[in-house]
Amino acid sequence: VDMNDRFHGLLLAAADCRLLSDIVQRTYRIPLLSSRVVHWYDYQEIKASHGLHHRIFRYVRQRRGVNAEALMREHVLQAIEQIRHRLVASAQDGRVVALDAA
């Protein structure tokens, strides 16, 4: 979780875009959208996400912004799908998803 937060923080700092930073910070305040849900992921999901981080970093380093942006969008959509899948599975099993305090 710390490595993930650090990676995202470094990208935001490098982007130097106040609007983007503000949007991300607001998003993190929404329950289930912060790094607090990483414990839901299985090993393969974490590995895939980490792999995307490496590819995004490589594109940033190569100054291939369009490619980095496309992968970042994929990364966000992947996370949304994982959260949606966990919520549906929990509801079908009759489990209640507990939220950590923000």
C-alpha angles and dihedrals in degrees: 000000000000092000090049092049091047092050092050091045092052091050091051092048091049091049088056091200115142093196093053092047091050093050092049093048091050091048091053089059091061111097113255095015102089132079086273089088095058089100087069093064122093122225095266091052092050091047092050092048091048090050090054089052090056092049092046091050091049091052092047090050090049090048091241096144097167091055093045091050092050091052092046089053089049089050092053093046090048090054092048090052092049092051092046091049092050093048093050092046091049092050092048091050091048092243123141117227109232116215123213115229111263 
